[in-house]
Amino acid sequence: QTKLLGFIGYKAGMTHVMVIDQNPTSHTKGMEISTPVTVIECPPILPLAIRFYKNTSYGVVVVADVFAPKLEKHLSRKIKTPKKATEEPKEFDDVRLLVYTQPSKTGLPNKIPEIIELGIGGKNVQEKLNFAKTLMSKELKASEILKEGQLVDTRSVSKGKGYQGPVKTHGVKIRQHKAEKTKRGIGTLGPWHPNRVRYSVPQSGKMGFHLRTEYNKQLLKVGKDGADVTPQGGITKYGVVKNNYLLIRGSVSGVKKRPVV
């Protein structure tokens, strides 16, 4: 099936919904239960360019980018677009679509778009290219691409915790008060031989702010009116949801206002 494989939005916060439990092995089968959900605001995305790839002996290489005829003015702060549209290459092995968000349509203070590359599903490369050309001159909405009930993968940067020790980062057991040198540390960096510190030894360092992909999250609802999920006064530390929104079952990594693919 020819379709766009993904979407990008902004994490708004968490809430809960009342649903009928349809798990056949659950103790609450057929009953109404409360389920935590994450709200993701999805303003329409715009196509930036069609990107052509070619398989070489050194891996997959970008051959050309054919840009859309009209681009938002804020994009000039992120990338340099050529004045003339480049032509399609004669030989290529894959086609993907570059898109960008419209944060100006949300209540976020950021006005610079996020740029992301999305895959295109299809039987062959020519079918993918023809489908990508039909998307170049229109806004893409979440309700047109995603369906309720399907499983989706989320990809975002997790919440940053700063510089932390091995007890908090790796769950190392705290040593007794008579231990040598330190309590909240490890007993040894490793054996004499091999005479080096291995990567697997738990040590202090950065915790959080990592790119994380989480698989198979259930998409409970694709809503069109953000007023349905916005409480009076707006969502805390986010504001009012003005566009299409997604309700994803469970949690999604990252802080509020952070882009989620």
Secondary structure, DSSP 8 states (H G I E B T S, - for coil): --EEE---EEEEEEEEEEEE---TT-TTTTSEEEEEEEEEEE--BEEEEEEEEEEETTEEEEEEEEE-S---GGGGGT----SS-----S--SEEEEEEE--GGGSS-S--S--EEEEEEE-SSHHHHHHHHHHHTTS-B-HHHH--TT-EEEEEEE----EEE-HHHHH------TTSSS-SSS-S-S--SSS-S--TTS---EEES--EEEEEEEEEEEEES-GGGT--TT-BTTTB---SEEEEEES--SS-TT-EE-
